[in-house]
Amino acid sequence: MDASLKMQILNLLHENSRLSHENIANMLGIEVAEVTALIDELERDKVILRYSAVINWDKVEAQRVTAVIDVKVTPQREVGFDAIAERIYRFSEVKSVSLMSGGYDLQVIIEGTHLKEVARFVAEKLSTIEHVNSTTTHFLLKTYKTDGVIFDDHEDDQRLVISP
């Protein structure tokens, strides 16, 4: 029963991290103390790492460049991709690093204030790491949906379409 409750709590917090323990308890039909104890355990076990909001940065900040970098590497003996991934995710510019299947090994997402900053990161930091064989950089132009949230939803536009 605990595992099922934990998953339900995780799903609720993933959808809205601002839910109070009282609201979660009411939604699940359990005591607030049980919700608090389960959330404390999930935080202690590092299942819940952080609470955050989904923000449409395009509406508030113009000086932001996001790049998705495909990285091909040679895995290291006994540690595989982990040691290289750790070197990469330690850079402050790096927002995420994921091991991928397919044509490249690691997907690195970084943020900078301009294209030259991203280019400098790739040229001077990322590509110089031992066992990094090649990189391909893609720049994010527009975000339509992140983590299930649609950014430019036009549901409020109720006008009728008129065609010739």
Secondary structure, DSSP 8 states (H G I E B T S, - for coil): -HHHHHHHHHHHHHH-TT--HHHHHHHHTS-HHHHHHHHHHHHHTTSS--------GGGT-SS-EEEEEEEEE--BTTTBTHHHHHHHHTSTTEEEEEE-SSS-SEEEEEEESSHHHHHHIIIIIITTSTTEEEEEEEE----SEETTEESS--TT--------
